[in-house]
Amino acid sequence: MDIVIIGSGNVAAVLGRKFKAAGHHIIQIFSRNAKAASELAYEWDTESTNYKSTISKTADVYIIAISDAAIEEIIIDLKLPGKVVAHTAASVPKEVLKKVTEHYGVFYPLQSLRKEMINLPEVPVFFDGSDEKTKQVLGLLAKSISNENVSMVTDEDRVKLHVAAVLVSNFTNHLYCLAEEYCKKEGLDFMQLLPLIEETAMRIKTVLPSQVQTGPAMRNDKETIQKHLAMLEKHPEIKKVYEQLTESIQLMK
């Protein structure tokens, strides 16, 4: 497919590389950040623009890969009749694009993406469209970069998935940040925790998380919990999280 990418951030960069690897043609990249757009255009051997009036009208698909809050501003006066146009946002309904084209939809990659990624990760894609043509085009595009890890979901279910994604990715990484801070202040090496982190992540490929919960909260080991809380008196923010998660685990027993 001939594709125009609108955006030059993390999602735009990784999706663009995925599209290129799958044999699609990125005919243009648009971004208000001219430098970032130019760098990606050079990487993909294509052209870039930072003027909406010069966005190509010849592509098959237009992927809007920008922040949720910026979508409505970007699409003001953007008219692409007859073209398939989709945004990548988790929490924005597809109908936001209905004034741009009759063939509008969503192309949501459920993955933590960083612009500097060289080894492209597996990217599950959840899509939806305003009509059968849009669904077919976006479905084919998704399968070309994501093997069989592709599903069509409604706006409501996509937002629900985003909530779950925040829990397992953003919040989990925040716990890593707290542990890193704790280790640094206590003179410990955070990297010694990597085997545990990796084992915990790999385990849930075969066993449900609810079936392998361990630790003092699960055992109701009050003596250990109190010892930990006493040690965390010097780290009040971490102590607060420890107490909240301990309570949550015990409530789920």
Secondary structure as GFF3:
##gff-version 3
##sequence-region A 1 253
A	DSSP	beta_strand	2	6	.	.	.	ID=ss1
A	DSSP	alpha_helix	10	21	.	.	.	ID=ss2
A	DSSP	beta_strand	25	30	.	.	.	ID=ss3
A	DSSP	alpha_helix	34	44	.	.	.	ID=ss4
A	DSSP	beta_strand	47	49	.	.	.	ID=ss5
A	DSSP	three_ten_helix	52	54	.	.	.	ID=ss6
A	DSSP	beta_strand	61	64	.	.	.	ID=ss7
A	DSSP	three_ten_helix	68	70	.	.	.	ID=ss8
A	DSSP	alpha_helix	71	74	.	.	.	ID=ss9
A	DSSP	beta_strand	84	87	.	.	.	ID=ss10
A	DSSP	three_ten_helix	94	97	.	.	.	ID=ss11
A	DSSP	beta_strand	103	109	.	.	.	ID=ss12
A	DSSP	beta_strand	125	129	.	.	.	ID=ss13
A	DSSP	alpha_helix	132	146	.	.	.	ID=ss14
A	DSSP	beta_strand	150	152	.	.	.	ID=ss15
A	DSSP	alpha_helix	155	165	.	.	.	ID=ss16
A	DSSP	pi_helix	166	171	.	.	.	ID=ss17
A	DSSP	alpha_helix	172	186	.	.	.	ID=ss18
A	DSSP	three_ten_helix	190	193	.	.	.	ID=ss19
A	DSSP	alpha_helix	194	203	.	.	.	ID=ss20
A	DSSP	three_ten_helix	209	211	.	.	.	ID=ss21
A	DSSP	alpha_helix	216	219	.	.	.	ID=ss22
A	DSSP	alpha_helix	222	231	.	.	.	ID=ss23
A	DSSP	three_ten_helix	232	234	.	.	.	ID=ss24
A	DSSP	alpha_helix	236	252	.	.	.	ID=ss25
###
